[in-house]
Amino acid sequence: MKNIFLQLVFWFGLFFMMVGVGEVIKAEDNKTIEWDARGWPMILDEDKWRTQLIFDTVQACYQGTIRWIVMSNPTLLGQIPNPIAQRQMMEHCFCVMDKIRKENKVKDYKKEVLDPEWGGNLFMLKAMECVREYKTLPSFFTSIIEPDNKTKKDNNIIIKEPKDSPEESPDQKQEESEGSPQTIFQG
């Protein structure tokens, strides 16, 4: 009895698999499915932010954030961030990602992000905005230095004008500097 039951299950299973496979083959239309370079089906439209692009952008931000933190706090070099710090950095990078997605079209971003100067300036500008506006990275930065009124923005590059006072002439500065030592840091 047990063998008959197993044979029936086997034959019915085989029958339903054949019927099911036949339907799947008939339903699949290779002309409507587009495949990307990796051989994965492209589900989203071309003008949408794909998961891989979001991951790459967040990962680039994360690596840049680590460098930024280490530059600001050199004593942290070589230390692995604790889970709370890792979470803060990830939240910060999602803030940066959201700001980038809001202001850039996918095609333009893909073309421009390969330029290290453009990408670096964009990421740094958005990172500073996130820290200033949303207080991201509270374990690392309590405040961001705000640029003064004489700061100008030129293509997302921050350029500071010199703070020369109009009363002083270059001759006066040279006379004053002649009396002071040539090196400031002496070891």
Summary of the structure (lengths in Angstrom):
residues: 187
radius of gyration: 29.5
end to end distance: 95.7
largest distance: 112.0
contacts: 364
relative contact order: 0.07
helix: 57%
strand: 5%
